[in-house]
Amino acid sequence: MERLKEFRKEKNMTQEGMAEKIGITLSMYEKVERGVVSASAAFMRRMKDAFPDIDINLIFFSQNSNKIAESVSEEAV
C-alpha cells in the first residue's frame, strides 16, 4: 500500500503514531501498509474518521483499478 505509506509520511507520522490515531494495533497497521493484509471496511472507516480529508478511493482502490485497466489494455492488443 504505497499510497497509504505516502499519506502517512505527508502527515509526518510514524506507523506507531498512525496506528494510535486510528485506534488499531501497530502490528495491524504495519500489515495493511505493507500489503500483507487488505484494509477492511472498518480500517477505512477509522481512517476517514481520523482524517476527514482523506480520499479513500485514491488510497485504497486506485492502485487495483490501474492494474485492471492495464490488463484489459493488454488483452485488447
KEMI-196138 format. One record per residue: x, z, y of N, C-alpha, C in turn; chain; residue number from 0; residue in three letters. Coordinates in steps of 0.001 Angstrom, whole numbers, m for minus. Layout:
! residues N
<<X; Z; Y>; <X; Z; Y>; <X; Z; Y>; A; NUM; Ala>
...
This chain:
! residues 77
<<840; 0; m1189>; <0; 0; 0>; <878; 0; 1242>; A; 0; Met>
<<1501; m1111; 1446>; <2414; m1229; 2586>; <1706; m974; 3907>; A; 1; Glu>
<<475; m1417; 4020>; <m250; m1226; 5296>; <m589; 239; 5533>; A; 2; Arg>
<<m850; 978; 4482>; <m1099; 2415; 4631>; <174; 3097; 5122>; A; 3; Leu>
<<1297; 2719; 4544>; <2587; 3277; 4962>; <2866; 2937; 6430>; A; 4; Lys>
<<2619; 1689; 6823>; <2818; 1277; 8210>; <1926; 2079; 9155>; A; 5; Glu>
<<673; 2283; 8755>; <m260; 3062; 9575>; <269; 4476; 9768>; A; 6; Phe>
<<726; 5090; 8680>; <1257; 6457; 8752>; <2448; 6519; 9700>; A; 7; Arg>
<<3343; 5550; 9591>; <4525; 5534; 10453>; <4154; 5303; 11921>; A; 8; Lys>
<<3133; 4473; 12172>; <2658; 4266; 13544>; <2171; 5573; 14156>; A; 9; Glu>
<<1641; 6429; 13313>; <1145; 7732; 13773>; <2261; 8782; 13802>; A; 10; Lys>
<<3490; 8360; 13462>; <4647; 9263; 13429>; <4394; 10482; 12539>; A; 11; Asn>
<<3872; 10217; 11355>; <3552; 11293; 10425>; <4343; 11124; 9140>; A; 12; Met>
<<4631; 12241; 8506>; <5227; 12229; 7180>; <4104; 12085; 6164>; A; 13; Thr>
<<4469; 11817; 4919>; <3456; 11778; 3864>; <2783; 13142; 3753>; A; 14; Gln>
<<3566; 14191; 3862>; <3014; 15544; 3771>; <2027; 15806; 4913>; A; 15; Glu>
<<2386; 15392; 6117>; <1502; 15576; 7263>; <209; 14797; 7125>; A; 16; Gly>
<<317; 13589; 6614>; <m872; 12757; 6413>; <m1786; 13376; 5362>; A; 17; Met>
<<m1191; 13814; 4257>; <m1986; 14444; 3193>; <m2723; 15669; 3729>; A; 18; Ala>
<<m2024; 16466; 4510>; <m2637; 17671; 5078>; <m3768; 17301; 6033>; A; 19; Glu>
<<m3527; 16300; 6870>; <m4538; 15898; 7859>; <m5823; 15404; 7192>; A; 20; Lys>
<<m5690; 14683; 6078>; <m6905; 14167; 5443>; <m7434; 15091; 4341>; A; 21; Ile>
<<m6706; 16159; 4065>; <m7218; 17177; 3140>; <m7057; 16866; 1668>; A; 22; Gly>
<<m5925; 16243; 1312>; <m5640; 15988; m102>; <m4236; 16495; m419>; A; 23; Ile>
<<m3886; 16478; m1690>; <m2552; 16925; m2071>; <m1516; 15871; m1701>; A; 24; Thr>
<<m306; 16327; m1477>; <800; 15419; m1193>; <984; 14452; m2355>; A; 25; Leu>
<<910; 14959; m3558>; <1080; 14133; m4750>; <84; 12977; m4781>; A; 26; Ser>
<<m1169; 13261; m4488>; <m2193; 12214; m4494>; <m1932; 11201; m3382>; A; 27; Met>
<<m1579; 11684; m2202>; <m1304; 10764; m1104>; <m146; 9832; m1462>; A; 28; Tyr>
<<920; 10393; m1999>; <2090; 9589; m2386>; <1705; 8501; m3390>; A; 29; Glu>
<<868; 8862; m4350>; <455; 7899; m5374>; <m340; 6747; m4774>; A; 30; Lys>
<<m1214; 7050; m3834>; <m2004; 5994; m3191>; <m1094; 5119; m2338>; A; 31; Val>
<<m211; 5734; m1563>; <664; 4953; m694>; <1604; 4051; m1496>; A; 32; Glu>
<<2056; 4514; m2642>; <2939; 3712; m3488>; <2169; 2675; m4305>; A; 33; Arg>
<<846; 2783; m4354>; <41; 1839; m5108>; <m88; 2178; m6577>; A; 34; Gly>
<<321; 3388; m6949>; <200; 3837; m8339>; <m1262; 4104; m8675>; A; 35; Val>
<<m1995; 4609; m7685>; <m3415; 4912; m7826>; <m4150; 4185; m6703>; A; 36; Val>
<<m5281; 3604; m7014>; <m6095; 2954; m5984>; <m6779; 3997; m5115>; A; 37; Ser>
<<m6924; 3652; m3849>; <m7629; 4546; m2933>; <m9106; 4585; m3316>; A; 38; Ala>
<<m9615; 5774; m3504>; <m11033; 5931; m3842>; <m11871; 5852; m2567>; A; 39; Ser>
<<m13175; 5752; m2741>; <m14081; 5760; m1594>; <m13932; 7072; m827>; A; 40; Ala>
<<m13746; 8170; m1547>; <m13576; 9476; m896>; <m12287; 9505; m68>; A; 41; Ala>
<<m11220; 8908; m606>; <m9946; 8841; 131>; <m10147; 8071; 1431>; A; 42; Phe>
<<m10807; 6915; 1337>; <m11039; 6098; 2524>; <m11932; 6812; 3534>; A; 43; Met>
<<m12927; 7525; 3039>; <m13811; 8282; 3920>; <m13027; 9366; 4653>; A; 44; Arg>
<<m12129; 10044; 3952>; <m11294; 11077; 4580>; <m10387; 10463; 5649>; A; 45; Arg>
<<m9842; 9283; 5354>; <m9003; 8593; 6335>; <m9819; 8263; 7588>; A; 46; Met>
<<m11030; 7751; 7391>; <m11893; 7381; 8517>; <m12296; 8606; 9322>; A; 47; Lys>
<<m12575; 9721; 8652>; <m12933; 10952; 9355>; <m11759; 11469; 10195>; A; 48; Asp>
<<m10556; 11399; 9637>; <m9368; 11901; 10324>; <m8890; 10945; 11418>; A; 49; Ala>
<<m9093; 9651; 11194>; <m8636; 8622; 12132>; <m9776; 7641; 12393>; A; 50; Phe>
<<m10699; 8001; 13296>; <m11868; 7141; 13540>; <m11508; 5707; 13950>; A; 51; Pro>
<<m10309; 5511; 14485>; <m9901; 4185; 14939>; <m9330; 3305; 13823>; A; 52; Asp>
<<m9168; 3845; 12626>; <m8559; 3087; 11525>; <m9475; 1938; 11088>; A; 53; Ile>
<<m8876; 809; 10776>; <m9618; m327; 10233>; <m9442; m290; 8712>; A; 54; Asp>
<<m10399; 275; 8030>; <m10340; 449; 6579>; <m10134; m897; 5877>; A; 55; Ile>
<<m10820; m1922; 6330>; <m10677; m3241; 5694>; <m9248; m3755; 5789>; A; 56; Asn>
<<m8653; m3614; 6945>; <m7291; m4088; 7139>; <m6298; m3311; 6274>; A; 57; Leu>
<<m6446; m2006; 6224>; <m5505; m1163; 5483>; <m5665; m1327; 3971>; A; 58; Ile>
<<m6895; m1301; 3488>; <m7118; m1219; 2050>; <m7561; m2513; 1365>; A; 59; Phe>
<<m8067; m3490; 2101>; <m8626; m4660; 1445>; <m7959; m5989; 1797>; A; 60; Phe>
<<m7372; m6115; 2943>; <m6813; m7401; 3367>; <m5756; m7928; 2421>; A; 61; Ser>
<<m4904; m7063; 1918>; <m3825; m7495; 1038>; <m4391; m8177; m209>; A; 62; Gln>
<<m5393; m7592; m823>; <m6006; m8191; m2010>; <m6729; m9492; m1659>; A; 63; Asn>
<<m7358; m9537; m496>; <m8048; m10749; m79>; <m7064; m11898; 54>; A; 64; Ser>
<<m5884; m11612; 600>; <m4867; m12645; 741>; <m4429; m13155; m621>; A; 65; Asn>
<<m4258; m12269; m1590>; <m3848; m12680; m2929>; <m4912; m13570; m3569>; A; 66; Lys>
<<m6161; m13231; m3383>; <m7254; m14023; m3939>; <m7261; m15406; m3272>; A; 67; Ile>
<<m7114; m15437; m1943>; <m7095; m16710; m1238>; <m5931; m17577; m1688>; A; 68; Ala>
<<m4761; m16977; m1900>; <m3602; m17731; m2346>; <m3840; m18330; m3736>; A; 69; Glu>
<<m4431; m17561; m4633>; <m4662; m18075; m5984>; <m5692; m19194; m5987>; A; 70; Ser>
<<m6694; m19107; m5132>; <m7702; m20167; m5028>; <m7055; m21430; m4476>; A; 71; Val>
<<m6183; m21287; m3478>; <m5493; m22447; m2900>; <m4607; m23131; m3937>; A; 72; Ser>
<<m3906; m22342; m4741>; <m3032; m22897; m5760>; <m3832; m23654; m6816>; A; 73; Glu>
<<m5019; m23152; m7166>; <m5849; m23810; m8162>; <m6382; m25135; m7643>; A; 74; Glu>
<<m6600; m25228; m6327>; <m7145; m26449; m5727>; <m6128; m27584; m5713>; A; 75; Ala>
<<m4834; m27249; m5792>; <m3779; m28276; m5708>; <m3618; m29027; m6976>; A; 76; Val>
